[in-house]
Amino acid sequence: MRANLRTIQAILATLLLAGVPGAAAAQSDDDGLGDDDDGGDAKPAASASADEEDPNATHWGVGLRLRYTFIPTGMIELFVERAEGGFSHPGFGIEAIRKKGDLEIAFGLEYESLTGNPGYWIDKGESIPADEPDYLEYDGFGWITLDASFIWHAKINDMVSARYGAGLGLGIIKGDVLRSDARCTSSDISSCTVYNPRRDPESDVPPVFPVVNILVGAQIRPVKNLAINIEGGMHTVFYFGATTAYFF
């Protein structure tokens, strides 16, 4: 009898030693406290949080400008009685950009030709043949501009944003406007001829001129670090064009 009792006690002890740890582990798993499950779930969450980009982080970029600049004849004739015509030329430049959130600050360096058609100009309030017009020609006339603009963005979707802004700068004048004296025999401009072809540099052209920037357009972000801007506005002269920028 005692042998049978000892045998039963030995069997029960073996079952307890083998079964209790398993039961404890199972209970731990059921409570969600297992090391394996905790480690597996917590690490991806921490990794996702670390990879999320701060929307207010500051990024710097570099860009290339390509623009078509123009001034219509009608606008020039707000300041003179007659102009030979307006002008239109391509312009190009580079820029450095600081971006934080929806605001960009763009610092630009640009060259634009300001050459027009040679011809007869009549000052405001004068008329021919009573007054003598000036015959104007251009010798590499243009400017190099330095400017800074504040540009805001309104998101339309993940790829496209509306874009608008303004800024100021300075333009350094290059080349000359050359003036010669002319005389007319009637009120028809075709009757005018140059009688004193001195080709003097026009003294009224300042060496430095203010630049006023106003722009509106759209920004396209095909990939995270690349921006393509399509815009138009004023760079003292009117323009429309595009810029491409890469952000680091």
C-alpha positions as CSV (number, residue, x, y, z in Angstrom):
1,M,0.0,0.0,0.0
2,R,2.8,2.4,1.0
3,A,4.6,1.5,-2.3
4,N,1.5,2.4,-4.3
5,L,1.1,5.7,-2.4
6,R,4.7,6.6,-3.0
7,T,4.3,5.8,-6.7
8,I,1.2,8.0,-6.9
9,Q,3.0,10.9,-5.1
10,A,6.0,10.6,-7.5
11,I,3.6,10.8,-10.5
12,L,1.8,13.8,-9.1
13,A,5.1,15.6,-8.4
14,T,6.4,14.9,-11.9
15,L,3.2,16.3,-13.4
16,L,3.4,19.4,-11.2
17,L,7.0,20.1,-12.2
18,A,6.3,19.6,-15.9
19,G,2.9,21.2,-16.0
20,V,3.1,24.3,-13.8
21,P,5.8,26.2,-15.8
22,G,3.9,25.5,-19.0
23,A,0.8,26.7,-17.4
24,A,2.5,29.8,-16.1
25,A,4.0,30.6,-19.5
26,A,0.6,30.1,-21.1
27,Q,-1.0,32.3,-18.6
28,S,1.7,35.0,-19.2
29,D,1.0,34.8,-23.0
30,D,-2.7,35.1,-22.4
31,D,-2.2,38.3,-20.4
32,G,-0.1,39.9,-23.3
33,L,3.1,40.0,-21.1
34,G,5.3,37.6,-23.1
35,D,8.7,38.9,-24.0
36,D,8.6,37.7,-27.6
37,D,5.2,39.3,-28.3
38,D,6.1,42.6,-26.6
39,G,9.5,42.9,-28.3
40,G,8.0,42.1,-31.7
41,D,5.2,44.7,-31.4
42,A,7.1,47.5,-29.7
43,K,10.1,47.7,-32.0
44,P,8.2,48.3,-35.3
45,A,6.1,51.1,-33.6
46,A,9.3,52.8,-32.4
47,S,10.8,52.5,-35.9
48,A,7.8,54.0,-37.6
49,S,7.8,56.9,-35.2
50,A,11.5,57.5,-35.9
51,D,11.1,57.4,-39.6
52,E,8.2,60.0,-39.7
53,E,9.4,63.3,-41.1
54,D,9.0,66.5,-39.1
55,P,6.7,68.8,-41.2
56,N,8.5,71.9,-39.6
57,A,12.0,70.7,-40.4
58,T,14.2,73.1,-42.3
59,H,15.5,72.0,-45.8
60,W,17.9,73.8,-48.2
61,G,17.7,73.4,-51.9
62,V,19.3,74.7,-55.2
63,G,17.3,75.6,-58.3
64,L,17.6,76.6,-61.9
65,R,15.4,79.4,-63.4
66,L,14.3,79.6,-67.0
67,R,12.0,82.5,-67.9
68,Y,10.5,84.4,-70.8
69,T,10.6,88.1,-70.0
70,F,8.7,90.9,-71.8
71,I,7.3,94.4,-71.6
72,P,4.5,95.4,-74.1
73,T,4.7,98.5,-76.1
74,G,1.5,99.9,-74.5
75,M,3.1,99.9,-71.0
76,I,6.3,101.7,-72.2
77,E,4.1,104.3,-73.9
78,L,2.6,105.2,-70.5
79,F,5.9,107.1,-70.0
80,V,6.8,108.3,-73.5
81,E,4.7,109.6,-76.4
82,R,6.0,107.0,-78.8
83,A,8.2,103.9,-78.4
84,E,9.6,101.8,-81.3
85,G,8.2,98.7,-79.6
86,G,8.3,96.5,-76.6
87,F,10.8,93.7,-76.0
88,S,10.8,90.1,-75.2
89,H,13.7,87.8,-74.3
90,P,14.6,84.6,-72.4
91,G,16.1,85.0,-69.0
92,F,17.9,82.4,-66.8
93,G,19.4,82.2,-63.4
94,I,20.1,80.1,-60.3
95,E,18.7,80.2,-56.8
96,A,19.2,78.9,-53.3
97,I,16.1,78.0,-51.3
98,R,15.3,77.7,-47.6
99,K,12.1,75.7,-47.0
100,K,10.3,75.3,-43.7
101,G,6.8,74.1,-43.6
102,D,4.8,75.8,-46.3
103,L,7.2,78.8,-46.6
104,E,10.1,79.0,-49.0
105,I,12.7,81.9,-49.1
106,A,14.4,82.0,-52.5
107,F,17.6,83.9,-53.1
108,G,18.1,84.4,-56.8
109,L,20.8,85.5,-59.3
110,E,19.5,86.1,-62.8
111,Y,20.4,87.6,-66.1
112,E,17.9,89.2,-68.5
113,S,18.4,91.1,-71.8
114,L,16.6,94.4,-72.0
115,T,17.4,95.1,-75.6
116,G,14.6,96.5,-77.8
117,N,14.2,97.4,-81.5
118,P,16.3,100.3,-82.7
119,G,14.1,103.2,-83.8
120,Y,12.6,106.6,-83.0
121,W,11.3,107.6,-79.6
122,I,9.3,110.7,-78.8
123,D,9.3,112.1,-75.3
124,K,6.0,112.6,-73.4
125,G,4.2,115.8,-74.4
126,E,6.2,116.3,-77.6
127,S,5.2,115.9,-81.2
128,I,6.8,115.8,-84.6
129,P,7.8,117.7,-86.7
130,A,7.8,120.5,-84.1
131,D,10.0,118.5,-81.8
132,E,13.0,116.3,-82.7
133,P,12.8,112.6,-81.7
134,D,15.7,110.5,-80.4
135,Y,16.9,107.5,-82.4
136,L,17.8,104.8,-79.9
137,E,20.0,101.7,-80.4
138,Y,21.1,99.1,-77.9
139,D,24.6,97.8,-77.2
140,G,24.4,94.6,-75.0
141,F,21.8,96.3,-72.8
142,G,20.5,94.1,-70.0
143,W,20.9,93.5,-66.2
144,I,22.1,91.0,-63.6
145,T,19.7,90.8,-60.7
146,L,20.0,89.8,-57.1
147,D,16.7,89.2,-55.2
148,A,15.0,87.5,-52.3
149,S,11.4,86.3,-52.3
150,F,9.0,84.9,-49.7
151,I,6.9,82.2,-51.3
152,W,3.9,80.4,-49.6
153,H,2.3,77.2,-50.7
154,A,-1.3,75.9,-50.3
155,K,-1.5,72.1,-50.7
156,I,-4.0,70.8,-53.3
157,N,-3.0,67.2,-53.1
158,D,0.1,65.1,-52.2
159,M,1.8,66.2,-55.5
160,V,0.5,69.7,-56.3
161,S,0.4,73.0,-54.4
162,A,-0.6,76.5,-55.3
163,R,2.3,78.9,-55.0
164,Y,2.4,82.7,-54.5
165,G,4.8,85.3,-53.1
166,A,6.7,88.5,-53.4
167,G,10.1,90.0,-52.8
168,L,12.7,92.7,-53.6
169,G,16.1,93.0,-55.1
170,L,18.5,95.1,-57.2
171,G,19.4,95.0,-60.9
172,I,22.9,95.9,-62.1
173,I,22.7,97.5,-65.5
174,K,25.0,96.2,-68.2
175,G,25.6,97.6,-71.7
176,D,24.3,100.9,-73.1
177,V,21.4,102.6,-74.7
178,L,22.8,104.7,-77.6
179,R,21.1,107.9,-78.6
180,S,21.4,109.9,-81.8
181,D,19.6,113.1,-82.9
182,A,16.9,112.9,-85.6
183,R,14.7,115.3,-87.5
184,C,11.3,114.8,-89.1
185,T,9.6,116.7,-92.1
186,S,6.1,115.7,-91.2
187,S,4.0,114.1,-88.5
188,D,4.6,110.7,-90.2
189,I,7.4,108.8,-88.4
190,S,8.7,107.5,-91.7
191,S,9.7,111.1,-92.6
192,C,12.3,111.1,-89.8
193,T,16.0,110.7,-90.4
194,V,19.1,110.7,-88.2
195,Y,21.2,113.9,-88.9
196,N,23.7,113.6,-86.0
197,P,24.7,109.9,-85.5
198,R,26.7,110.4,-82.4
199,R,25.4,107.3,-80.6
200,D,25.9,108.8,-77.2
201,P,25.2,106.6,-74.2
202,E,21.9,107.6,-72.7
203,S,22.6,109.4,-69.5
204,D,19.1,108.8,-68.0
205,V,19.8,105.1,-67.5
206,P,20.8,104.5,-63.9
207,P,23.6,102.0,-63.1
208,V,21.4,100.1,-60.6
209,F,17.7,99.6,-60.7
210,P,15.2,98.2,-58.1
211,V,13.7,94.8,-58.7
212,V,10.1,94.1,-57.5
213,N,9.1,90.4,-57.5
214,I,5.4,89.2,-57.6
215,L,4.6,85.6,-58.5
216,V,1.8,83.2,-58.7
217,G,1.8,79.6,-60.0
218,A,1.9,75.9,-59.0
219,Q,4.5,73.6,-57.5
220,I,4.7,69.9,-58.6
221,R,6.6,67.4,-56.4
222,P,7.0,64.2,-58.5
223,V,9.3,62.8,-55.9
224,K,10.2,63.8,-52.3
225,N,13.2,66.0,-52.9
226,L,12.4,67.4,-56.4
227,A,10.2,70.4,-57.1
228,I,9.1,71.8,-60.4
229,N,7.5,75.3,-60.3
230,I,5.4,76.8,-63.1
231,E,4.7,80.4,-62.5
232,G,4.3,83.9,-63.9
233,G,4.4,87.5,-62.6
234,M,6.7,90.4,-62.4
235,H,10.5,90.7,-62.0
236,T,10.1,94.4,-62.6
237,V,9.6,93.2,-66.1
238,F,6.8,90.7,-66.8
239,Y,7.6,87.0,-67.1
240,F,6.4,83.5,-67.2
241,G,8.5,80.4,-66.9
242,A,9.6,77.5,-64.7
243,T,12.1,76.6,-62.1
244,T,13.4,73.2,-61.0
245,A,14.8,72.7,-57.5
246,Y,16.3,69.9,-55.5
247,F,16.2,69.8,-51.7
248,F,18.7,68.1,-49.4
